Amino acid sequence: MAPVNPFRRPLAELADDDFLAVDEKTPYDEVLGRMRGSHAGSLVVTKGGKVTGVFTERDVLNRCALESVGGGTPVGTLMTPKPATLALTATVAEALTLMHGRRVRNIPLVDEKGAPKGLLTVGRLIRFLAYAFPAEVVNLPPRPGQVSDETEGA
């Protein structure tokens, strides 16, 4: 049997099922505390058990740090609404295409009813690809486009 193409692997194999999810009404200071306590850079925001948004470190910097946001502000007013989502059965290739096309770094993974089942981050995806293609990653030059004039070790 031929090995499975890494780009055709289902996201269920690399999804972070230990992800954070909060309701839209959760206060901003509580959300920050959870993110800090879990060392998480993002979390899924829900309403009625369905994904309605994503809240990330970028939201903290771009929306909260630049404006005067009180600790009791509901995260639903600060999140990035209507995020792109994928099913656990979607492939790595689909996730890469979506991340690149929509310029997003976090994709909530959902079931057929829209309930959150995981969170795929760009970091997790990069680690997966580095593991799937170790020779290519190890041999990357420090700067893109760099070409060595000498043979390594000569």
C-alpha positions in Angstrom: 0.0 0.0 0.0 1.3 3.4 -1.0 1.9 6.0 1.8 -0.8 8.6 2.2 0.0 12.0 0.6 0.4 14.4 3.6 -1.7 17.0 1.8 -4.6 14.5 1.6 -4.5 13.8 5.4 -7.7 14.7 7.2 -7.5 17.6 9.6 -8.9 15.3 12.4 -5.3 13.8 12.5 -3.7 17.2 13.4 -6.4 19.2 15.0 -6.0 20.6 18.4 -8.9 19.1 20.3 -7.6 20.6 23.5 -8.7 24.1 22.3 -10.3 26.9 24.2 -13.9 28.0 23.4 -15.9 30.6 25.1 -19.4 32.1 24.8 -19.8 35.5 23.1 -20.8 37.0 26.4 -17.7 36.0 28.3 -15.9 39.1 29.6 -12.7 40.2 28.0 -10.6 40.0 31.2 -11.8 36.4 31.7 -10.9 35.5 28.2 -7.4 37.0 28.6 -6.9 35.0 31.8 -7.8 31.8 30.1 -5.6 32.5 27.1 -2.7 33.4 29.4 -3.2 30.4 31.6 -3.3 28.0 28.7 -0.5 29.7 26.7 -3.0 29.9 23.9 -2.8 32.5 21.1 -6.4 32.1 20.0 -9.7 30.7 20.9 -13.1 29.9 19.4 -16.1 32.1 20.3 -19.5 30.5 20.3 -23.2 31.3 20.7 -25.7 28.5 21.3 -23.0 25.9 20.8 -22.1 27.1 17.3 -18.9 28.9 16.1 -19.5 32.7 15.7 -16.0 34.0 15.8 -12.3 33.7 16.7 -10.4 35.8 19.2 -6.7 36.0 18.8 -3.6 37.8 20.0 -4.0 40.0 17.0 -7.4 41.1 18.1 -5.9 42.0 21.5 -3.2 44.1 19.8 -5.3 45.7 17.0 -8.6 46.2 18.8 -8.1 46.1 22.5 -4.7 47.6 23.1 -5.4 50.6 20.7 -8.8 51.3 22.2 -9.8 51.6 25.8 -11.5 48.3 26.3 -12.9 47.5 29.8 -12.4 44.1 31.4 -16.1 43.4 31.4 -16.5 44.0 27.6 -18.1 40.9 26.0 -15.6 39.1 23.8 -18.3 38.9 21.1 -17.8 42.6 20.5 -14.0 42.2 20.1 -13.7 38.9 18.1 -13.2 38.4 14.4 -16.7 37.4 13.4 -17.9 34.8 10.9 -14.6 32.9 10.6 -13.8 30.5 7.8 -14.4 27.0 9.2 -13.6 23.5 8.0 -14.9 20.0 8.8 -12.6 17.5 10.5 -12.8 15.5 7.3 -11.3 18.3 5.2 -7.7 17.8 4.1 -4.4 19.6 4.8 -4.5 20.9 1.3 -7.9 22.5 1.8 -6.7 24.1 5.0 -3.5 25.5 3.4 -5.6 26.9 0.5 -8.1 28.5 2.9 -5.4 30.0 5.1 -3.5 31.4 2.2 -6.6 32.6 0.3 -8.3 34.2 3.3 -5.1 35.3 5.0 -6.0 33.7 8.3 -3.9 31.9 10.9 -6.6 30.0 12.8 -9.4 27.8 11.5 -12.1 26.5 13.7 -13.0 22.9 12.9 -16.7 22.1 13.2 -19.1 19.2 13.0 -22.0 19.0 10.6 -24.1 21.2 13.0 -21.5 24.0 13.2 -20.4 23.0 16.8 -16.6 23.5 17.4 -14.6 20.3 17.4 -11.1 21.6 17.2 -8.9 24.5 16.2 -6.3 24.4 13.5 -3.5 27.0 13.9 -0.9 27.9 11.3 1.8 26.8 13.8 0.4 23.3 14.1 0.1 23.1 10.3 3.7 24.2 9.9 4.9 21.6 12.5 2.9 18.9 10.6 4.5 19.8 7.3 8.0 20.0 8.8 7.4 16.4 10.2 6.0 15.2 6.8 8.9 16.7 4.8 12.0 16.6 7.1 14.7 16.6 4.4 13.2 19.6 2.6 12.9 21.6 5.9 16.3 20.7 7.2 17.9 21.7 3.9 16.2 25.1 3.6 18.7 28.0 3.4 18.4 30.7 6.2 17.3 33.2 3.6 14.8 32.5 0.8 16.5 32.4 -2.6 19.9 32.0 -1.1 22.3 29.8 -3.2 25.5 28.5 -1.7 28.7 29.0 -3.8 30.4 26.2 -2.0 29.6 22.6 -1.1 28.7 22.3 2.6 31.6 20.6 4.5 34.1 20.9 1.6 
